[in-house]
Amino acid sequence: MLFLPFFALVLIFFILAIALLRQLFLAIREKLTDKHRLLTIGLLTIVVCLTFFFPLGLINFDRISSDDLLVAQREGAANCMTTFKLKDNKTFVEKNMCFGVTEIRGNYKIVRDTIYFENVEVGRHEDGFYKFALIRPSIFDTDAKRFDLVRFKDFDDTTGHELWIIRNELNKPCY
């Protein structure tokens, strides 16, 4: 279902790019005399360039929100990316980018070595979310210098879902 809006947006982008090229061709043929056409070229150039260089939007709301204490991510099939962040204001955000962006938000609490997820607001096309997570040494690292965030659906889940931790400041003192 997400393919249709994705392809519609890609089609609109290419239509705007072709319209820009057509307007450029006509402006050169008219020797740059039509001010209305030059204004149209300027606006089309701004829209196409902004869309190309900032496909996720102009405002990065992550920079406005609180600091990240833990960042974990994993690339899946078809170049899909899952990024999970624990914030210092006891909230978490998970973004799944795969033919669209799905965002899951909620609160967390840490009890001993376990991170529990609470008040979870699931994104579109999501049925549920994990109940808790553990930080474990990565099974892919023999030096035990890298760690994984292993999330579990419930207490009966024995395998969990691993994300690779790329930044961990959970033990950093708060001033």
BAFI-3210 file (N, C-alpha, C; in Angstrom, 3 decimals, decimal comma, padded with zeros to 6 digits):
// residues 175
n [1|2|3|4|5|6|7|8|9|10|11|12|13|14|15|16|17|18|19|20|21|22|23|24|25|26|27|28|29|30|31|32|33|34|35|36|37|38|39|40|41|42|43|44|45|46|47|48|49|50|51|52|53|54|55|56|57|58|59|60|61|62|63|64|65|66|67|68|69|70|71|72|73|74|75|76|77|78|79|80|81|82|83|84|85|86|87|88|89|90|91|92|93|94|95|96|97|98|99|100|101|102|103|104|105|106|107|108|109|110|111|112|113|114|115|116|117|118|119|120|121|122|123|124|125|126|127|128|129|130|131|132|133|134|135|136|137|138|139|140|141|142|143|144|145|146|147|148|149|150|151|152|153|154|155|156|157|158|159|160|161|162|163|164|165|166|167|168|169|170|171|172|173|174|175]
n.u [000,808|002,047|003,589|002,236|001,742|004,463|005,544|003,931|004,841|007,506|007,032|005,811|008,008|009,769|008,197|008,147|010,890|011,213|009,491|010,938|013,261|012,081|011,101|013,544|014,671|012,813|013,197|015,851|015,615|014,024|015,814|016,090|014,171|011,554|010,115|008,272|008,600|011,236|010,871|009,258|011,104|012,982|011,456|010,738|013,297|014,124|012,222|012,697|015,424|015,413|013,768|015,345|017,782|016,932|015,227|013,833|012,733|012,923|013,288|014,945|013,723|014,816|017,075|015,998|014,667|015,280|018,550|020,292|020,679|021,159|021,780|020,725|020,839|019,803|020,200|017,940|016,262|016,016|017,297|016,166|015,920|016,192|016,088|016,744|016,241|017,070|016,088|017,197|015,121|013,590|012,119|011,525|012,306|011,544|012,425|011,385|012,488|011,371|010,340|008,824|008,221|007,924|007,048|007,590|006,765|007,348|007,608|010,265|011,665|014,368|015,291|017,488|019,226|017,540|015,543|012,462|009,552|007,028|003,733|003,417|003,178|002,196|003,217|001,871|000,598|001,614|001,458|002,100|004,483|007,720|008,163|010,279|013,881|017,314|020,813|023,404|026,583|027,843|027,252|028,693|031,126|034,302|035,971|034,469|033,813|031,795|028,277|024,878|021,478|018,961|015,716|012,597|009,455|007,682|007,700|007,967|009,324|012,222|014,248|014,394|014,976|017,642|019,441|022,126|024,234|025,272|025,899|026,318|025,465|024,371|025,386|026,493|027,186|024,616|024,205]
n.v [-001,200|001,194|001,686|002,985|005,786|006,476|006,130|007,980|010,400|010,356|010,460|012,999|014,570|014,114|015,165|017,872|018,406|018,006|020,010|022,219|022,003|022,379|025,011|026,335|025,837|027,235|029,830|030,359|030,270|032,511|034,424|035,211|037,223|037,286|038,111|036,880|034,184|033,822|034,159|031,921|029,905|030,328|029,712|027,012|025,889|026,235|024,606|022,027|021,630|021,810|019,632|017,559|017,745|017,705|015,329|014,308|016,468|019,969|020,759|019,433|017,711|016,196|017,493|019,609|018,453|016,662|015,488|012,614|009,575|006,914|005,334|003,174|001,055|-000,654|-002,137|-003,427|-005,705|-004,768|-002,328|-001,046|000,900|000,838|002,925|003,528|005,468|006,444|009,021|011,764|012,730|010,684|009,507|007,640|007,094|005,472|005,062|003,806|003,428|002,642|002,583|004,746|006,561|005,416|006,121|005,452|006,199|006,759|006,214|005,330|003,265|002,475|-000,352|-001,828|-003,864|-003,735|-002,297|-000,905|-000,421|002,019|003,524|003,492|004,774|003,534|003,539|004,059|001,191|-000,584|-003,166|-003,664|-003,184|-003,672|-005,027|-004,883|-004,360|-005,414|-004,763|-006,273|-007,942|-007,935|-010,621|-010,797|-009,669|-010,374|-009,237|-008,164|-005,458|-004,197|-003,629|-004,859|-003,853|-005,661|-006,372|-007,411|-008,970|-009,969|-011,587|-014,252|-014,374|-015,550|-015,125|-012,455|-009,189|-007,784|-004,733|-002,765|-001,075|002,178|004,410|005,046|006,533|006,093|005,727|008,102|010,868|013,013|016,474]
n.w [000,000|000,581|-001,583|-003,656|-002,820|-002,552|-005,154|-006,458|-005,353|-006,242|-008,990|-009,181|-008,413|-010,594|-012,660|-011,918|-012,212|-014,967|-015,891|-015,004|-016,604|-019,109|-018,856|-018,569|-021,110|-022,757|-021,757|-022,452|-025,196|-025,557|-024,908|-022,240|-021,533|-020,534|-017,582|-015,913|-016,556|-015,653|-012,905|-012,424|-013,070|-011,035|-008,703|-009,240|-009,308|-006,648|-005,301|-006,437|-005,799|-002,947|-002,357|-003,352|-001,852|000,806|001,587|003,789|004,999|005,976|008,625|011,332|013,752|015,764|016,679|018,045|020,143|023,270|024,465|023,101|024,747|024,224|021,193|018,752|015,911|012,898|009,755|007,483|005,251|001,792|002,067|004,231|007,204|010,686|013,415|016,734|019,624|022,882|024,946|027,058|028,589|029,488|027,410|024,376|020,905|017,939|014,635|011,614|008,467|005,503|002,468|003,194|006,258|009,499|012,780|016,167|019,452|022,964|026,541|028,821|031,403|033,540|035,198|037,200|035,143|033,000|030,456|030,417|028,438|028,197|027,877|025,034|021,802|018,975|015,539|012,213|010,557|012,396|014,792|017,476|020,158|021,626|024,942|026,767|027,056|026,778|027,284|025,701|025,248|021,924|019,698|017,449|017,820|018,864|020,738|022,741|022,843|021,586|021,735|021,824|021,584|022,739|022,103|023,469|022,882|024,838|028,085|027,490|025,162|023,756|021,922|020,928|019,399|017,782|017,879|016,754|018,886|018,544|019,904|023,301|026,162|028,618|031,172|031,697|033,781|035,038|035,165]
ca.u [000,000|002,898|004,260|001,488|002,126|005,888|005,723|003,272|005,751|008,643|006,525|005,652|009,346|010,278|007,400|008,668|012,223|011,011|008,916|012,044|014,083|011,303|011,110|014,901|014,803|012,033|013,817|017,049|015,143|013,515|016,961|015,894|013,459|010,263|010,343|007,381|009,244|012,404|010,349|008,846|012,334|013,545|010,645|010,898|014,651|014,127|011,430|013,376|016,669|015,088|013,266|016,458|018,795|016,309|014,050|013,109|012,198|013,891|013,494|015,345|013,124|015,669|017,995|015,239|014,277|016,333|019,757|020,237|021,538|021,522|021,343|020,964|020,209|020,051|019,711|017,250|016,113|015,661|017,931|015,322|016,718|015,524|016,904|016,111|016,940|016,612|016,359|017,472|013,896|012,895|011,301|012,249|011,781|012,034|012,053|011,564|012,442|011,269|009,284|008,053|008,768|007,022|007,662|006,996|007,231|006,872|008,471|011,000|012,280|015,450|015,323|018,716|019,835|016,456|014,854|011,044|008,879|005,700|002,968|003,906|002,300|002,695|003,028|000,952|000,906|002,290|000,505|002,519|005,882|008,429|007,878|011,505|015,128|018,560|022,045|024,277|027,731|027,494|027,726|029,534|032,383|035,049|036,674|033,463|033,812|030,551|027,099|023,605|020,244|018,094|014,362|011,751|008,014|007,104|008,621|008,122|010,190|013,577|015,246|014,519|015,362|018,867|019,873|023,526|024,405|026,319|026,254|025,745|025,849|023,442|026,098|027,069|026,574|023,748|024,472]
ca.v [000,000|002,377|001,878|003,935|007,169|006,670|006,327|009,236|011,489|010,307|010,943|014,453|015,157|014,102|016,114|019,204|018,536|018,174|021,347|023,159|021,938|022,991|026,457|026,793|025,811|028,345|031,095|030,561|030,565|033,886|035,241|035,633|038,502|037,166|038,131|035,886|032,887|033,784|033,921|030,512|029,105|030,459|028,946|025,587|025,500|026,138|023,439|020,793|021,489|021,502|018,262|016,645|017,777|017,469|014,479|014,054|017,730|021,017|020,885|018,212|017,834|015,526|018,477|020,480|017,689|016,427|014,778|011,162|008,825|005,661|005,247|001,847|000,949|-001,868|-002,103|-004,669|-006,040|-003,680|-001,108|-000,435|001,238|001,059|003,691|003,588|006,435|006,752|010,431|012,031|013,098|009,407|009,117|006,963|007,249|004,506|005,407|002,765|004,021|001,603|003,037|005,655|006,665|005,100|006,540|004,924|006,993|006,345|006,462|004,156|003,325|001,507|-001,040|-002,636|-004,000|-003,885|-001,085|-001,201|000,562|002,362|004,555|003,411|005,211|002,846|004,240|003,445|-000,165|-001,326|-003,835|-003,560|-002,835|-004,515|-004,742|-004,523|-004,568|-005,631|-004,469|-007,447|-007,923|-008,386|-011,967|-010,670|-009,049|-011,281|-008,462|-007,705|-004,003|-003,719|-004,145|-004,850|-003,656|-006,787|-006,043|-008,591|-008,689|-010,272|-012,364|-015,577|-014,229|-015,962|-014,731|-011,005|-008,513|-007,044|-003,514|-002,506|000,193|003,012|005,420|004,718|007,441|005,859|005,841|009,439|011,603|014,138|017,639]
ca.w [000,000|000,627|-002,867|-004,473|-002,494|-002,829|-006,594|-006,823|-004,991|-007,169|-010,274|-009,071|-008,431|-011,971|-013,446|-011,607|-012,820|-016,416|-016,082|-014,844|-017,814|-020,201|-018,641|-018,902|-022,572|-023,312|-021,357|-023,278|-026,552|-025,531|-024,509|-020,858|-021,501|-019,849|-016,132|-015,313|-016,744|-014,773|-011,565|-012,401|-013,030|-009,692|-007,762|-009,548|-008,906|-005,185|-004,895|-006,842|-005,032|-001,556|-002,308|-003,608|-000,796|002,110|001,345|005,032|005,500|006,291|010,062|012,029|015,071|016,745|017,259|018,931|021,329|024,257|024,020|022,967|025,660|023,572|019,800|018,179|014,593|012,125|008,385|007,153|003,840|000,872|002,553|005,253|008,371|011,962|014,337|018,045|020,471|024,232|025,215|028,475|029,298|029,726|026,264|023,311|019,547|016,956|013,268|010,604|007,135|004,493|001,564|004,027|007,604|010,592|014,024|017,395|020,588|024,274|027,689|029,295|032,734|033,686|036,484|037,209|033,814|032,037|030,012|030,202|027,603|028,697|027,158|023,661|020,724|017,779|014,286|011,262|010,101|013,461|015,673|018,862|020,354|022,579|026,356|027,482|026,308|027,521|026,559|025,791|024,328|020,584|019,357|016,260|018,208|019,735|021,755|023,719|022,902|020,990|022,416|021,110|022,324|022,389|022,542|023,587|022,789|026,152|028,919|026,893|023,992|024,131|020,929|020,890|018,158|018,080|017,202|017,077|019,600|017,949|020,909|024,603|027,230|029,719|032,443|031,781|034,903|034,685|036,018]
c.u [000,852|003,591|003,558|001,804|003,601|006,115|005,038|004,182|006,980|008,225|006,355|007,006|009,893|009,480|007,869|010,042|012,111|010,425|010,002|012,926|013,374|011,306|012,491|015,115|014,054|012,647|015,061|016,653|014,609|014,592|016,737|015,185|012,160|010,495|009,468|008,008|010,474|011,990|009,915|010,063|012,961|012,776|010,769|012,272|014,723|013,407|012,153|014,652|016,391|014,582|014,404|017,422|018,232|015,068|013,239|012,550|013,298|014,236|013,830|014,859|013,925|016,628|017,294|014,915|015,491|017,472|019,538|021,196|022,016|020,949|021,723|020,258|020,559|019,458|019,113|017,225|015,688|016,169|017,058|016,146|015,823|016,502|016,122|016,920|016,260|017,041|016,578|016,246|012,979|011,884|012,178|011,535|012,393|011,517|012,376|011,410|012,507|010,076|008,316|008,652|007,662|007,746|006,872|007,615|006,691|007,845|009,203|011,415|013,309|015,415|016,461|019,310|018,788|015,821|013,416|010,406|007,447|005,060|003,369|002,810|002,848|002,367|002,051|001,486|001,688|001,236|000,842|003,971|006,456|008,105|009,122|012,712|016,284|019,731|022,988|025,496|027,336|028,057|028,655|030,901|033,109|035,767|035,759|033,514|032,527|029,374|025,870|022,493|019,285|016,718|013,486|010,279|007,307|008,093|008,808|009,035|011,623|014,642|015,454|014,898|016,528|019,000|021,298|023,648|025,562|026,731|025,557|026,317|024,892|024,115|026,742|026,401|025,752|024,001|023,291]
c.v [001,264|002,649|002,944|005,384|007,463|006,947|007,591|010,417|011,524|010,835|012,456|015,146|015,215|015,035|017,538|019,428|018,738|019,537|022,413|023,178|022,587|024,515|027,049|026,859|026,995|029,692|031,385|030,916|031,996|034,886|035,928|036,987|038,455|037,053|037,101|034,487|032,747|033,551|032,458|029,593|029,156|029,636|027,446|025,078|025,325|024,879|022,133|020,577|021,144|020,070|017,257|016,585|017,508|016,594|014,176|015,326|018,700|021,084|019,521|018,325|017,105|016,506|019,395|019,758|017,433|015,579|013,270|010,523|007,525|005,695|003,871|001,790|-000,365|-001,698|-003,457|-004,918|-004,800|-002,329|-000,352|-000,220|001,467|001,771|003,879|004,522|006,535|008,179|010,648|012,490|011,883|009,059|008,371|007,214|006,156|004,929|004,231|003,424|002,907|001,950|003,964|005,642|006,368|005,428|005,995|005,700|006,428|006,746|005,179|004,373|002,210|000,957|-002,056|-002,698|-004,071|-002,529|-001,488|-000,059|000,752|003,416|004,627|003,845|004,604|003,668|003,508|002,089|-000,975|-001,929|-003,648|-003,178|-003,749|-004,082|-004,281|-004,823|-004,753|-005,201|-005,626|-007,259|-008,526|-009,782|-011,935|-010,076|-009,955|-010,548|-007,977|-006,198|-003,411|-004,398|-004,018|-004,515|-004,743|-006,505|-007,292|-008,175|-008,912|-011,136|-013,788|-015,562|-014,556|-015,492|-013,223|-010,489|-007,587|-005,795|-003,250|-001,138|000,959|004,153|005,085|005,647|007,292|006,020|007,206|010,212|012,779|015,274|018,570]
c.w [000,000|-000,700|-003,699|-004,094|-002,787|-004,316|-007,082|-006,509|-005,902|-008,539|-010,266|-009,097|-009,856|-012,882|-013,193|-012,226|-014,331|-016,718|-015,945|-016,088|-019,004|-020,076|-018,936|-020,411|-023,200|-022,962|-022,183|-024,700|-026,654|-025,112|-023,162|-020,729|-020,707|-018,337|-015,420|-015,411|-015,839|-013,311|-011,408|-012,313|-011,635|-008,670|-007,994|-009,116|-007,391|-004,740|-005,228|-006,021|-003,568|-001,407|-002,488|-002,420|000,596|001,956|002,606|005,655|005,869|007,772|010,646|013,470|016,146|017,409|018,247|020,235|022,230|023,677|023,972|023,978|025,033|022,159|019,287|016,836|013,937|010,745|008,058|005,658|003,059|001,365|003,550|006,513|009,583|012,881|015,627|018,932|021,829|024,531|026,714|029,255|029,496|028,633|025,269|021,987|018,695|015,598|012,370|009,248|006,102|003,602|002,285|005,418|008,613|011,888|015,206|018,550|021,883|025,361|028,054|030,735|032,807|035,107|036,422|035,801|032,701|031,734|029,694|029,405|028,083|027,804|025,683|022,692|019,438|016,545|013,392|010,814|011,139|014,378|017,144|018,942|021,428|024,006|027,099|026,605|027,278|026,645|026,805|024,904|022,974|020,309|018,152|016,567|019,198|020,866|022,872|023,920|022,326|021,663|021,530|022,088|021,859|022,982|022,488|023,589|024,122|026,917|028,419|025,670|024,406|023,148|020,892|019,519|018,475|017,235|017,652|017,720|018,968|018,874|022,218|025,655|028,415|031,072|032,641|032,933|034,404|035,663|036,020]
res [m|l|f|l|p|f|f|a|l|v|l|i|f|f|i|l|a|i|a|l|l|r|q|l|f|l|a|i|r|e|k|l|t|d|k|h|r|l|l|t|i|g|l|l|t|i|v|v|c|l|t|f|f|f|p|l|g|l|i|n|f|d|r|i|s|s|d|d|l|l|v|a|q|r|e|g|a|a|n|c|m|t|t|f|k|l|k|d|n|k|t|f|v|e|k|n|m|c|f|g|v|t|e|i|r|g|n|y|k|i|v|r|d|t|i|y|f|e|n|v|e|v|g|r|h|e|d|g|f|y|k|f|a|l|i|r|p|s|i|f|d|t|d|a|k|r|f|d|l|v|r|f|k|d|f|d|d|t|t|g|h|e|l|w|i|i|r|n|e|l|n|k|p|c|y]
***
